[in-house]
């Protein structure tokens, strides 16, 4: 690795796809990306270019890192889970083994880990659970009791139930339609789990509405929520200013911060959930530099 | 080896003509993780206004064929924080800086320019880009760059605030009937150069929700899809300079540059320097890659000096 990469803690590499397989409603890809694999921590993400260097689809697609194997048979590998919802993600899931994808990463801040072996609850909505298994392993290495709650609209949209049973001390599954586990939302069983395990931290990854309710439940039961957001990003590296959201800083003031560099992991109680509507954030009136009457 | 150096005024000879584009590179630290920002001819910072600004709510972005719309709303720290933190950092890594300044009134532009001039890291500044293509609140939401008089007033006030050896570049909007008229007004008012082009105003409707996709309703269109508009604008203004309708000043070409070939197109149309903007979102090291590709192309075509290729397509 070059001196620059060491200093930068981020790299850009042309990654070969070595494995790709369907998992429920999602596609699980394994990429040879030794630079990323070497540097990444749980909660960080990668930004993938779509369609090659002459592609008309310019904006990168960002995915949280599911797993890294720094010294695998093929060199270091990085695994991601993709839901094909638009042209960009469809191109990515259509990649065959030996195809290449331009990868930038690791990006963003990782999940902070507790210094003491406190109990933790990890909550994943849909394929938002992707980074949680790696996190669970790290927490258990530190002696933490780890339970996981996985929820989705239906059984095919759950990700990692089997892996969760292997990597955690307890697993609860919820689906909106009752097709797997208990019918309801991830926030339903959460109070009982926090109380029973005396959890100090609740980690969450999934849609904004779910992260808000996780934060509320965690607060009500004396735990800290650490949530990884899924904001839409154009660059992933901190220059486009599109992935902003209102977050309260250590000085108590709200700013529109970039979820790619200051996140994607935020303390749940710092996020201004009151400013979100349908997944989009307005600028709170008390935010630093908020528009005055008449607007920007 | 091609001599890539270029003088855009004020006696600051740049080692090469490649720059970042304002608003596509933040203020340096982020891209410095991918390449040395001092390797660029100049680093162009995000337009800074007098006060901190939150920008708009989300969504701020919509992808378009070969490009994107953005509606950021000039989010920024304000000029005080810029001169206290960003500019000194850029100076510390040896970057040559072309700060972009903005305002919602002509006096705000002048205030921002004066604060910049008084800053301790002003030595790193090789010129100032005046973003007159942002909305003018005092003038009912019009942009300065759509009106020759408003453009001239801003340029003249900024010019007054800065030392003579700091060239002032007016950044123009292509959304006008005759860009040469605006260019002429800016140069007459004291602009030492022109940057062309800013984004085009565009809009996308989200057909799932049947409403505008951007929180700000309209946004600026950028990316390779607008490159022919940039080439046209640079060509027209350079042509007007050849015809004596506008005094000859350097043009910085910007708009949809993704490769060295794209950069060469703008150079041949009349640009003496090139900014790489939206392509950075696709490839964070695009500015230095484009520089390398441009150098190879010039070499292959037998140019000994970059400046020999400027405006070469005119009269052919």
HADDOCK unambig.tbl for C-alpha pairs under 7 A between the chains (distance, minus, plus):
assign (segid A and resid 8 and name CA) (segid B and resid 33 and name CA) 4.73 0.50 0.50
assign (segid A and resid 10 and name CA) (segid B and resid 33 and name CA) 6.96 0.50 0.50
assign (segid A and resid 49 and name CA) (segid B and resid 282 and name CA) 6.44 0.50 0.50
assign (segid A and resid 56 and name CA) (segid B and resid 65 and name CA) 5.86 0.50 0.50
assign (segid A and resid 56 and name CA) (segid B and resid 66 and name CA) 4.06 0.50 0.50
assign (segid A and resid 57 and name CA) (segid B and resid 65 and name CA) 6.69 0.50 0.50
assign (segid A and resid 57 and name CA) (segid B and resid 66 and name CA) 5.84 0.50 0.50
assign (segid A and resid 58 and name CA) (segid B and resid 66 and name CA) 6.33 0.50 0.50
assign (segid A and resid 58 and name CA) (segid B and resid 67 and name CA) 6.39 0.50 0.50
assign (segid A and resid 58 and name CA) (segid B and resid 282 and name CA) 5.31 0.50 0.50
assign (segid A and resid 59 and name CA) (segid B and resid 281 and name CA) 6.22 0.50 0.50
assign (segid A and resid 59 and name CA) (segid B and resid 282 and name CA) 5.55 0.50 0.50
assign (segid A and resid 60 and name CA) (segid B and resid 282 and name CA) 6.06 0.50 0.50
assign (segid A and resid 234 and name CA) (segid B and resid 281 and name CA) 6.37 0.50 0.50
assign (segid A and resid 235 and name CA) (segid B and resid 281 and name CA) 4.42 0.50 0.50
assign (segid A and resid 235 and name CA) (segid B and resid 282 and name CA) 6.68 0.50 0.50
assign (segid A and resid 237 and name CA) (segid B and resid 30 and name CA) 6.64 0.50 0.50
assign (segid A and resid 238 and name CA) (segid B and resid 30 and name CA) 6.14 0.50 0.50
assign (segid A and resid 239 and name CA) (segid B and resid 24 and name CA) 5.84 0.50 0.50
assign (segid A and resid 239 and name CA) (segid B and resid 25 and name CA) 5.00 0.50 0.50
assign (segid A and resid 239 and name CA) (segid B and resid 26 and name CA) 4.82 0.50 0.50
assign (segid A and resid 239 and name CA) (segid B and resid 30 and name CA) 6.78 0.50 0.50
assign (segid A and resid 240 and name CA) (segid B and resid 24 and name CA) 5.81 0.50 0.50
assign (segid A and resid 241 and name CA) (segid B and resid 72 and name CA) 6.74 0.50 0.50
assign (segid A and resid 242 and name CA) (segid B and resid 60 and name CA) 5.25 0.50 0.50
assign (segid A and resid 242 and name CA) (segid B and resid 61 and name CA) 6.06 0.50 0.50
assign (segid A and resid 242 and name CA) (segid B and resid 72 and name CA) 6.71 0.50 0.50
assign (segid A and resid 255 and name CA) (segid B and resid 54 and name CA) 6.87 0.50 0.50
assign (segid A and resid 256 and name CA) (segid B and resid 54 and name CA) 5.96 0.50 0.50
assign (segid A and resid 280 and name CA) (segid B and resid 58 and name CA) 5.40 0.50 0.50
assign (segid A and resid 280 and name CA) (segid B and resid 59 and name CA) 6.24 0.50 0.50
assign (segid A and resid 281 and name CA) (segid B and resid 57 and name CA) 5.46 0.50 0.50
assign (segid A and resid 281 and name CA) (segid B and resid 58 and name CA) 5.22 0.50 0.50
assign (segid A and resid 282 and name CA) (segid B and resid 57 and name CA) 4.17 0.50 0.50
assign (segid A and resid 282 and name CA) (segid B and resid 58 and name CA) 6.32 0.50 0.50
assign (segid A and resid 283 and name CA) (segid B and resid 56 and name CA) 6.52 0.50 0.50
assign (segid A and resid 283 and name CA) (segid B and resid 57 and name CA) 5.19 0.50 0.50
assign (segid A and resid 288 and name CA) (segid B and resid 52 and name CA) 6.87 0.50 0.50
assign (segid A and resid 288 and name CA) (segid B and resid 53 and name CA) 6.85 0.50 0.50
assign (segid A and resid 288 and name CA) (segid B and resid 54 and name CA) 6.10 0.50 0.50
assign (segid A and resid 289 and name CA) (segid B and resid 52 and name CA) 4.90 0.50 0.50
assign (segid A and resid 289 and name CA) (segid B and resid 53 and name CA) 3.86 0.50 0.50
assign (segid A and resid 289 and name CA) (segid B and resid 54 and name CA) 4.60 0.50 0.50
assign (segid A and resid 290 and name CA) (segid B and resid 53 and name CA) 6.24 0.50 0.50
assign (segid A and resid 290 and name CA) (segid B and resid 54 and name CA) 5.09 0.50 0.50
assign (segid A and resid 296 and name CA) (segid B and resid 73 and name CA) 6.61 0.50 0.50
